[in-house]
Structures are given as structure tokens and as C-alpha cells.
Amino acid sequence: MKVLELERAKLILWQVVGGSTESVGTKVSLGLAPEDGFTAVSFERQGWKEPSDFMHHCSTKMGDLSDESERAPRTRQGRSLSGRPSPGP
């Protein structure tokens, strides 16, 4: 991953430079914005050449990560998304 843009506490934009040939060249952004006393998190993946199983896999994993990042602080229990044990609190 190569960082293309960084705005502290607002946005980070990466370009995929290695790994799966399907994802090389795509861009990944993670944005943070205040919203009604909370922090809204946005995720976007751009530049896929065409829809593929791998593209859908990446979208599903980011959805899992989004759900987990909301749940873990409330329950104080993390869940590994990789199949490896998650570190405790």
C-alpha cells in the first residue's frame, strides 16, 4: 500500500501496489467525520477493473471489520477476523 493522501483525523487514501493482480492499482480510502456527537467512519474502494469474486470478498471483509469496530468498544471483547486469536482487553 502506498499512501497518496493523509489528513490527520480526517482521511487516508492508499493505492494498492502489491498483492492480488485484481487489486493492484485500486485505491482505498478511510474517512472520519464528526456526526451528532459521534465519529462517522466511511470506507471506499475504487478502481476495480471489473467485478470479481475477490472484489466481493474484500467488500465483505470490510463490512465485517466495520461491524467489529462498532461492537468491540461496547462489549470490550474483540473478535479475530483472520481466524487467529484476538488479543484480550
MODELLER restraints for C-alpha pairs under 7 A, 6 or more apart:
rsr = mdl.restraints
at = mdl.atoms
rsr.add(forms.Gaussian(group=physical.xy_distance, feature=features.Distance(at['CA:1:A'], at['CA:14:A']), mean=5.92, stdev=0.5))
rsr.add(forms.Gaussian(group=physical.xy_distance, feature=features.Distance(at['CA:1:A'], at['CA:15:A']), mean=5.56, stdev=0.5))
rsr.add(forms.Gaussian(group=physical.xy_distance, feature=features.Distance(at['CA:1:A'], at['CA:16:A']), mean=4.63, stdev=0.5))
rsr.add(forms.Gaussian(group=physical.xy_distance, feature=features.Distance(at['CA:1:A'], at['CA:17:A']), mean=5.47, stdev=0.5))
rsr.add(forms.Gaussian(group=physical.xy_distance, feature=features.Distance(at['CA:2:A'], at['CA:14:A']), mean=5.27, stdev=0.5))
rsr.add(forms.Gaussian(group=physical.xy_distance, feature=features.Distance(at['CA:2:A'], at['CA:15:A']), mean=5.16, stdev=0.5))
rsr.add(forms.Gaussian(group=physical.xy_distance, feature=features.Distance(at['CA:2:A'], at['CA:16:A']), mean=6.47, stdev=0.5))
rsr.add(forms.Gaussian(group=physical.xy_distance, feature=features.Distance(at['CA:2:A'], at['CA:17:A']), mean=6.62, stdev=0.5))
rsr.add(forms.Gaussian(group=physical.xy_distance, feature=features.Distance(at['CA:3:A'], at['CA:13:A']), mean=5.96, stdev=0.5))
rsr.add(forms.Gaussian(group=physical.xy_distance, feature=features.Distance(at['CA:3:A'], at['CA:14:A']), mean=4.41, stdev=0.5))
rsr.add(forms.Gaussian(group=physical.xy_distance, feature=features.Distance(at['CA:3:A'], at['CA:15:A']), mean=6.50, stdev=0.5))
rsr.add(forms.Gaussian(group=physical.xy_distance, feature=features.Distance(at['CA:4:A'], at['CA:13:A']), mean=5.47, stdev=0.5))
rsr.add(forms.Gaussian(group=physical.xy_distance, feature=features.Distance(at['CA:4:A'], at['CA:14:A']), mean=5.37, stdev=0.5))
rsr.add(forms.Gaussian(group=physical.xy_distance, feature=features.Distance(at['CA:4:A'], at['CA:15:A']), mean=6.69, stdev=0.5))
rsr.add(forms.Gaussian(group=physical.xy_distance, feature=features.Distance(at['CA:5:A'], at['CA:12:A']), mean=5.65, stdev=0.5))
rsr.add(forms.Gaussian(group=physical.xy_distance, feature=features.Distance(at['CA:5:A'], at['CA:13:A']), mean=5.00, stdev=0.5))
rsr.add(forms.Gaussian(group=physical.xy_distance, feature=features.Distance(at['CA:6:A'], at['CA:12:A']), mean=4.57, stdev=0.5))
rsr.add(forms.Gaussian(group=physical.xy_distance, feature=features.Distance(at['CA:6:A'], at['CA:13:A']), mean=6.51, stdev=0.5))
rsr.add(forms.Gaussian(group=physical.xy_distance, feature=features.Distance(at['CA:9:A'], at['CA:32:A']), mean=6.48, stdev=0.5))
rsr.add(forms.Gaussian(group=physical.xy_distance, feature=features.Distance(at['CA:10:A'], at['CA:31:A']), mean=5.53, stdev=0.5))
rsr.add(forms.Gaussian(group=physical.xy_distance, feature=features.Distance(at['CA:10:A'], at['CA:32:A']), mean=4.73, stdev=0.5))
rsr.add(forms.Gaussian(group=physical.xy_distance, feature=features.Distance(at['CA:10:A'], at['CA:33:A']), mean=6.31, stdev=0.5))
rsr.add(forms.Gaussian(group=physical.xy_distance, feature=features.Distance(at['CA:11:A'], at['CA:30:A']), mean=5.72, stdev=0.5))
rsr.add(forms.Gaussian(group=physical.xy_distance, feature=features.Distance(at['CA:11:A'], at['CA:31:A']), mean=4.37, stdev=0.5))
rsr.add(forms.Gaussian(group=physical.xy_distance, feature=features.Distance(at['CA:11:A'], at['CA:32:A']), mean=6.22, stdev=0.5))
rsr.add(forms.Gaussian(group=physical.xy_distance, feature=features.Distance(at['CA:12:A'], at['CA:29:A']), mean=5.67, stdev=0.5))
rsr.add(forms.Gaussian(group=physical.xy_distance, feature=features.Distance(at['CA:12:A'], at['CA:30:A']), mean=5.46, stdev=0.5))
rsr.add(forms.Gaussian(group=physical.xy_distance, feature=features.Distance(at['CA:12:A'], at['CA:31:A']), mean=6.60, stdev=0.5))
rsr.add(forms.Gaussian(group=physical.xy_distance, feature=features.Distance(at['CA:13:A'], at['CA:27:A']), mean=6.91, stdev=0.5))
rsr.add(forms.Gaussian(group=physical.xy_distance, feature=features.Distance(at['CA:13:A'], at['CA:28:A']), mean=5.72, stdev=0.5))
rsr.add(forms.Gaussian(group=physical.xy_distance, feature=features.Distance(at['CA:13:A'], at['CA:29:A']), mean=4.34, stdev=0.5))
rsr.add(forms.Gaussian(group=physical.xy_distance, feature=features.Distance(at['CA:13:A'], at['CA:30:A']), mean=6.63, stdev=0.5))
rsr.add(forms.Gaussian(group=physical.xy_distance, feature=features.Distance(at['CA:14:A'], at['CA:27:A']), mean=5.57, stdev=0.5))
rsr.add(forms.Gaussian(group=physical.xy_distance, feature=features.Distance(at['CA:14:A'], at['CA:28:A']), mean=5.18, stdev=0.5))
rsr.add(forms.Gaussian(group=physical.xy_distance, feature=features.Distance(at['CA:14:A'], at['CA:29:A']), mean=6.32, stdev=0.5))
rsr.add(forms.Gaussian(group=physical.xy_distance, feature=features.Distance(at['CA:15:A'], at['CA:25:A']), mean=6.07, stdev=0.5))
rsr.add(forms.Gaussian(group=physical.xy_distance, feature=features.Distance(at['CA:15:A'], at['CA:26:A']), mean=5.83, stdev=0.5))
rsr.add(forms.Gaussian(group=physical.xy_distance, feature=features.Distance(at['CA:15:A'], at['CA:27:A']), mean=4.38, stdev=0.5))
rsr.add(forms.Gaussian(group=physical.xy_distance, feature=features.Distance(at['CA:15:A'], at['CA:28:A']), mean=6.30, stdev=0.5))
rsr.add(forms.Gaussian(group=physical.xy_distance, feature=features.Distance(at['CA:16:A'], at['CA:23:A']), mean=6.50, stdev=0.5))
rsr.add(forms.Gaussian(group=physical.xy_distance, feature=features.Distance(at['CA:16:A'], at['CA:24:A']), mean=4.97, stdev=0.5))
rsr.add(forms.Gaussian(group=physical.xy_distance, feature=features.Distance(at['CA:16:A'], at['CA:25:A']), mean=5.32, stdev=0.5))
rsr.add(forms.Gaussian(group=physical.xy_distance, feature=features.Distance(at['CA:16:A'], at['CA:26:A']), mean=5.59, stdev=0.5))
rsr.add(forms.Gaussian(group=physical.xy_distance, feature=features.Distance(at['CA:16:A'], at['CA:27:A']), mean=6.15, stdev=0.5))
rsr.add(forms.Gaussian(group=physical.xy_distance, feature=features.Distance(at['CA:17:A'], at['CA:24:A']), mean=5.22, stdev=0.5))
rsr.add(forms.Gaussian(group=physical.xy_distance, feature=features.Distance(at['CA:17:A'], at['CA:25:A']), mean=6.15, stdev=0.5))
rsr.add(forms.Gaussian(group=physical.xy_distance, feature=features.Distance(at['CA:18:A'], at['CA:24:A']), mean=5.74, stdev=0.5))
rsr.add(forms.Gaussian(group=physical.xy_distance, feature=features.Distance(at['CA:23:A'], at['CA:48:A']), mean=6.82, stdev=0.5))
rsr.add(forms.Gaussian(group=physical.xy_distance, feature=features.Distance(at['CA:26:A'], at['CA:45:A']), mean=6.95, stdev=0.5))
rsr.add(forms.Gaussian(group=physical.xy_distance, feature=features.Distance(at['CA:26:A'], at['CA:46:A']), mean=5.60, stdev=0.5))
rsr.add(forms.Gaussian(group=physical.xy_distance, feature=features.Distance(at['CA:26:A'], at['CA:47:A']), mean=4.62, stdev=0.5))
rsr.add(forms.Gaussian(group=physical.xy_distance, feature=features.Distance(at['CA:26:A'], at['CA:48:A']), mean=5.95, stdev=0.5))
rsr.add(forms.Gaussian(group=physical.xy_distance, feature=features.Distance(at['CA:27:A'], at['CA:45:A']), mean=5.67, stdev=0.5))
rsr.add(forms.Gaussian(group=physical.xy_distance, feature=features.Distance(at['CA:27:A'], at['CA:46:A']), mean=5.10, stdev=0.5))
rsr.add(forms.Gaussian(group=physical.xy_distance, feature=features.Distance(at['CA:27:A'], at['CA:47:A']), mean=6.34, stdev=0.5))
rsr.add(forms.Gaussian(group=physical.xy_distance, feature=features.Distance(at['CA:28:A'], at['CA:44:A']), mean=5.79, stdev=0.5))
rsr.add(forms.Gaussian(group=physical.xy_distance, feature=features.Distance(at['CA:28:A'], at['CA:45:A']), mean=4.58, stdev=0.5))
rsr.add(forms.Gaussian(group=physical.xy_distance, feature=features.Distance(at['CA:28:A'], at['CA:46:A']), mean=6.48, stdev=0.5))
rsr.add(forms.Gaussian(group=physical.xy_distance, feature=features.Distance(at['CA:29:A'], at['CA:43:A']), mean=5.69, stdev=0.5))
rsr.add(forms.Gaussian(group=physical.xy_distance, feature=features.Distance(at['CA:29:A'], at['CA:44:A']), mean=5.21, stdev=0.5))
rsr.add(forms.Gaussian(group=physical.xy_distance, feature=features.Distance(at['CA:29:A'], at['CA:45:A']), mean=6.51, stdev=0.5))
rsr.add(forms.Gaussian(group=physical.xy_distance, feature=features.Distance(at['CA:30:A'], at['CA:42:A']), mean=5.68, stdev=0.5))
rsr.add(forms.Gaussian(group=physical.xy_distance, feature=features.Distance(at['CA:30:A'], at['CA:43:A']), mean=4.72, stdev=0.5))
rsr.add(forms.Gaussian(group=physical.xy_distance, feature=features.Distance(at['CA:30:A'], at['CA:44:A']), mean=6.72, stdev=0.5))
rsr.add(forms.Gaussian(group=physical.xy_distance, feature=features.Distance(at['CA:31:A'], at['CA:41:A']), mean=5.64, stdev=0.5))
rsr.add(forms.Gaussian(group=physical.xy_distance, feature=features.Distance(at['CA:31:A'], at['CA:42:A']), mean=4.94, stdev=0.5))
rsr.add(forms.Gaussian(group=physical.xy_distance, feature=features.Distance(at['CA:31:A'], at['CA:43:A']), mean=6.45, stdev=0.5))
rsr.add(forms.Gaussian(group=physical.xy_distance, feature=features.Distance(at['CA:32:A'], at['CA:39:A']), mean=6.35, stdev=0.5))
rsr.add(forms.Gaussian(group=physical.xy_distance, feature=features.Distance(at['CA:32:A'], at['CA:40:A']), mean=5.65, stdev=0.5))
rsr.add(forms.Gaussian(group=physical.xy_distance, feature=features.Distance(at['CA:32:A'], at['CA:41:A']), mean=4.82, stdev=0.5))
rsr.add(forms.Gaussian(group=physical.xy_distance, feature=features.Distance(at['CA:32:A'], at['CA:42:A']), mean=6.51, stdev=0.5))
rsr.add(forms.Gaussian(group=physical.xy_distance, feature=features.Distance(at['CA:33:A'], at['CA:39:A']), mean=5.52, stdev=0.5))
rsr.add(forms.Gaussian(group=physical.xy_distance, feature=features.Distance(at['CA:33:A'], at['CA:40:A']), mean=5.18, stdev=0.5))
rsr.add(forms.Gaussian(group=physical.xy_distance, feature=features.Distance(at['CA:33:A'], at['CA:41:A']), mean=6.74, stdev=0.5))
rsr.add(forms.Gaussian(group=physical.xy_distance, feature=features.Distance(at['CA:34:A'], at['CA:40:A']), mean=6.04, stdev=0.5))
rsr.add(forms.Gaussian(group=physical.xy_distance, feature=features.Distance(at['CA:72:A'], at['CA:78:A']), mean=5.13, stdev=0.5))
rsr.add(forms.Gaussian(group=physical.xy_distance, feature=features.Distance(at['CA:76:A'], at['CA:89:A']), mean=6.48, stdev=0.5))
rsr.add(forms.Gaussian(group=physical.xy_distance, feature=features.Distance(at['CA:77:A'], at['CA:89:A']), mean=6.85, stdev=0.5))
rsr.add(forms.Gaussian(group=physical.xy_distance, feature=features.Distance(at['CA:78:A'], at['CA:86:A']), mean=6.13, stdev=0.5))
rsr.add(forms.Gaussian(group=physical.xy_distance, feature=features.Distance(at['CA:79:A'], at['CA:86:A']), mean=5.74, stdev=0.5))
rsr.add(forms.Gaussian(group=physical.xy_distance, feature=features.Distance(at['CA:80:A'], at['CA:86:A']), mean=4.88, stdev=0.5))
